[in-house]
Amino acid sequence: MSLAGKTLLITGASRGIGLAIAKRAAGDGANIAILAKTETPNPKLPGTIYTAAEEIEAAGGHALPLPVDIRDDGRVAEAAKRVAEHFGGIDILVNNASAISLSGTSETPMKRFDLMFGVNVRGTFVCTQACLPHLKASAQAGRNPHVLMLSPPLTHAYVCEPVDGVQ
């Protein structure tokens, strides 16, 4: 199936799996909206929404980089509206943004837990809710819309470790 002419809104697409999905779709000639917080380079994690946009354009797609923290429902709603106006709709939402902790229960600070819950659960819900009217319009136009959900691998995510005497 070709993604030519389809519009994808991809969260966390400034690097990693999100960017790889975006570049693959761009190879078909898709429109890609990049929602991520990364506007300035990080020495530990290369890639920004702007460098991702350049890579998407070079791969044959059309890019719209939007700096958005997906936990902010107002900003996400604005972004979904802007994407739909810019590209004429939204056909596919890729909920890729995530936060992870490689520590066990007793070592995970609540601030980190709140970040993971905010991004992985709330952010995914917020993005899906904001895109839903546009995805419904895509369905009515016969464009076969989709929502793709990704998550950190369970073997590396926050886990509850066994405690002696506690079940």
C-alpha positions in Angstrom: 0.0 0.0 0.0 1.4 3.4 -0.9 1.2 6.4 1.4 1.4 8.9 -1.5 -0.8 11.9 -0.8 -1.6 10.7 2.8 -1.1 13.0 5.7 0.5 11.5 8.8 0.7 13.3 12.2 3.6 11.6 14.0 4.4 12.4 17.6 8.1 12.2 18.7 9.2 12.2 15.1 12.4 14.3 15.6 14.5 11.2 15.9 14.4 7.4 16.4 11.5 5.2 15.3 9.2 8.2 14.7 11.7 9.7 12.3 12.2 6.3 10.6 8.5 6.0 10.1 8.3 9.5 8.7 11.1 9.0 6.3 9.6 5.7 5.0 6.2 7.4 4.5 8.0 10.4 2.8 9.6 8.0 0.3 6.0 7.4 -0.9 5.4 11.1 -1.1 3.4 11.5 2.1 2.8 14.7 4.0 4.3 14.5 7.5 3.5 16.6 10.5 6.2 16.3 13.1 5.0 16.9 16.7 7.9 17.0 19.2 9.4 19.2 21.8 13.0 19.2 20.4 13.7 22.5 18.7 17.3 22.9 19.7 20.0 20.2 19.4 20.8 18.1 22.4 24.5 16.9 22.6 23.3 13.5 23.9 20.4 13.0 21.4 20.9 14.3 17.9 17.9 15.6 15.9 15.3 18.3 16.1 12.0 18.9 14.5 13.8 21.0 11.9 16.5 18.5 11.0 13.8 15.8 10.8 11.8 18.1 8.4 14.9 18.4 6.2 15.3 14.6 6.1 11.7 14.1 5.3 11.8 16.6 2.5 15.0 14.9 1.1 13.2 11.6 1.2 10.4 12.9 -1.0 7.8 14.0 1.4 6.3 17.3 2.6 7.1 18.2 6.2 5.4 20.5 8.8 7.5 20.7 12.0 5.5 21.8 15.0 7.0 22.2 18.4 4.5 20.7 20.8 4.5 19.0 24.2 1.8 16.4 23.7 0.8 16.7 27.3 -0.6 20.1 26.5 -4.1 19.5 25.2 -4.6 23.1 24.0 -1.4 23.0 21.9 -2.2 19.6 20.6 -5.7 20.7 19.5 -4.1 23.8 17.8 -1.5 21.6 16.1 -4.1 19.1 14.7 -6.2 21.9 13.3 -3.1 23.5 11.7 -2.0 20.2 10.2 -5.5 19.6 8.8 -5.6 23.2 7.3 -2.1 22.9 5.9 -2.4 19.5 4.3 -6.1 19.3 3.8 -6.8 16.7 6.5 -5.2 14.0 8.6 -5.3 10.4 7.5 -2.9 8.6 10.0 -2.0 9.4 13.5 1.2 7.7 14.8 1.3 7.9 18.6 5.1 7.4 18.9 6.2 9.9 21.6 7.1 8.2 24.9 9.0 8.5 28.1 10.7 5.6 29.8 12.5 4.8 33.1 15.1 2.1 33.2 14.8 2.0 37.0 12.7 -0.2 39.3 9.8 0.9 41.5 11.8 1.9 44.6 14.4 3.9 42.5 11.9 5.8 40.3 11.1 9.3 41.5 7.5 10.4 41.3 8.5 13.2 39.0 9.8 10.7 36.5 6.6 8.5 36.9 4.5 11.6 36.3 6.4 12.3 33.1 6.0 8.8 31.8 2.3 8.7 32.7 1.8 12.2 31.2 3.4 11.4 27.9 2.6 7.7 27.5 -1.0 7.8 28.6 -2.3 11.3 28.7 -0.4 12.5 25.7 -1.5 9.6 23.6 -5.1 10.2 24.6 -4.9 13.9 23.9 -3.4 13.4 20.4 -6.0 10.7 19.5 -8.8 12.9 20.8 -7.6 16.0 18.8 -7.1 14.0 15.6 -10.4 12.1 15.8 -12.6 14.6 13.9 -10.0 14.8 11.1 -9.7 11.0 11.0 -13.5 10.7 10.8 -13.5 13.2 7.9 -10.8 11.1 6.2 -13.0 8.0 6.6 -16.0 9.8 5.1 -13.8 10.8 2.1 -12.9 7.1 1.7 -9.3 7.6 2.6 -9.0 4.6 5.1 -7.7 6.4 8.2 -5.6 4.7 10.9 -4.2 5.3 14.4 -0.9 3.5 15.1 0.1 3.2 18.8 3.7 2.5 19.8 5.1 2.0 23.3 8.5 1.5 25.0 9.4 -2.2 25.2 8.0 -3.8 28.3 11.4 -5.4 29.1 13.0 -2.0 29.4 10.1 0.0 30.9 9.2 0.8 34.4 8.5 -2.4 36.2 7.5 -3.5 39.7 10.2 -5.7 41.2 9.5 -8.5 43.6 9.9 -7.7 47.3 10.4 -10.4 49.9 7.2 -11.2 51.6 5.1 -8.9 49.3 2.9 -10.3 46.6 
